[in-house]
Amino acid sequence: MNYNESTRQRVADIIMGLHVETTAGVLVAANFTTGGTNTSLFNIYGRIAVMQLFVELTSAADANLTQVLFYTTFTTPVIALNAMGVKCASIAALGAYGRIISVAGAVGSTTAISDSAGLTDLDSAGRKQILGGVSSAGVLTAGVIGMQASDATQAATIAATGHIYYTPMCPGAYVTAAL
C-alpha cells in the first residue's frame, strides 16, 4: 500500500514526535569552543516530552578533543541552567553525519556520539525527559534547550544542525528553533 506524503508525515509525528530543527549547518566552530560555550538550540514553551535530541554534523569535526552536553534553562520562571546529562566523549574526527545524542533517562545519563557517520546505534528503551511545566494559573514555562561545548576548540571546518523530536504534554506547549 502506498500512502500519500501528508499521511506518512502524520504517522511519523505520532510515532516519533513533532520534529523541529535548527537552520541547516548553523552550528559552526564558534559553537564548539573551550570555556563552556553555551548555544541555545530550541525555545520551549510549556511541558514537553523529549523523544529524541541530537546534533548532526554536516561537516566533519577536526582532531581536537571537544566534548558536548545538552542543557535546559528557563526564564519564566527563572530556573538555572541544568545539564540534561553528562558531556559526551570527544567528538575528535567525527565525520559528517555523525551525531551527538542526548540519551534520555536520569539526569546523569551520558551524552553519546554515534560510532560512525550516518549510523546511530543507541536504544533509549522508550525513556523520555520531561521539560518545562505549567502553573496552577495556566501560565506556561518558557526556556531553552541548548548545547555546551568544552575541553577543546574545533577548527572552522565543523558545521552541524540541531534536531529535536518532542511531544507536547499540556495545552499550548510547543518548541521552536532558536537558530
N, C-alpha and C positions, 0 to 999 in steps of 0.2 A: 504494500500500500504506500502511496506517495502523498504526504501531507504538504499543504502549501506552506510558504515561509512563515506567515504570521502564526499559524498553528504550531509549527516547530518552535518558534520563539516563546510562545506562551507555555508550552510543555517544559522548555528549559528553565523559564522563570520559576515554575512550580517545583521542579526537582532541584535546581542549583541555587535558586535565589535570584534577586534582581542584580544585574551587572552594571557597575559604574567603573569607568577607567579614567585615568588622568590623560592629558594630551599625550599623544604618542611620542616617545623619546624625550619627554620634557625633563626627566631626571638626568643630570649630567655631572661632570666631575665636581662642580661646586656643591652638589648634594651628597657627595661621598668624600668628605674631608675629615681630618682629625679634629679633635676637640669637641666631639659630641654634637656635630651639626644636626639641628632639628629641621625637618622638612614636613610641612603639613601636606598630606596627600588627599584626604577626604574630609568634608564637613559632614557632621552627623547631627540630626535633629530627632529628639525623642529616643525611644528604646528600640534597639535593633539587635538581631542575632547575626553575628558574622559567620557565614558559611565557609568562605574562602577569602584569604587576604594574601596577596603576593605582589612582588615587584619582578617584572620580567625584563631581562637585559635585551636591548635591541642592538647594542654594540658591545663587544667583549670587554671585560674588566682587564686591567693590567696586572702585573705581578705583585703589586703592593697588597699588604695583608689587612685590608679594610674589613671591618665587621659591622653588622647592621642589626638593629632591633626595631620592633614596631611599638608605638605607644599611643595612648589616648589622653586627652586633657579636655577640660570643659571651661567655658566662660560663663555659662548660665546653668546652674550656679557655678561659682568658681571651684573647680576641682583640679588639684595639682597634676602635673604630668605623671602618668602611671604606665610603666612598662607592661606590655601585653605578653612578654616572655623575655627570656634572656637573649643576648645577642648571638648571632649565628657564628659558625666557624668563618674563617677568612674566605672572602669571595675572590681571592687572587686567581687570575687566569680563567675565571668562569666565562664560558663562551656566550655568544649571542644566543638568546632563547633559553639561557639558564635562568633559574628563578630563586628568589629569596622568599621563603614561605613562612607565614605565621602558622604554627602548629597549635591549634586550639586546645584548651584544657586548662589546667591550673596555670596561674599567672607565671609561675616559674618554668613553664614549658620552654623548650628550646625553639628558637627561630632556626629554621633549617635552610639549606641550599640544595638545589637539585643536583643529582650526581652527574648529570651531563646535560648538554644543551638539548632542549626540546622534549625532555622526559622528566616528569615529576613522579617519583615513586613513593610518595608518602600517603599513608592512610590515617586520617584523623578519627576513624571509627565513629563518625557521626557527632563528634564533640563540637560544640559551638561556644563562642564567647558572647555574652550579653553585655552590651554597652549602652550607656545613657539611661534615661528614665523619663518619668512624667510626674509632676507634683500632684498633690491631692486636689489642687485647683485646676488641673489640666494643663499646666504650663510644661512645654517640652524642654528638656535639656538641650543645650547647644554646645557642640565641641568639635574636636578634630581627631582623626586618626592620622598618625604621621610615622615617619621613619627617622631613626637617629643613627648616624654613621660615626665610627670611632676607630682608633688604633692606627690607621694609616690613610693617606690621601690617595685617591685614584687620579690617574692622568686624564687629560682632556678627551680621551678616546671613548670613555664609557658613556652609554646612554641607556635609559630604561623607562618603562611605563608601569604605573601602579594599577592594580586591579582589585576590586572587592566584589564579592557576591554576598548579598545580605537578604534578610527577611525582616520587614517591619513588624514590630511587636506591640504597637499601640497606634491609635488613630492619629494620622498626620505624620508619622515617622518616615524619614527619608534620608538619603545620602546624596551628596553632590561632589564632584571633583573639585579639589582646592587649587589644582594647577591645570 
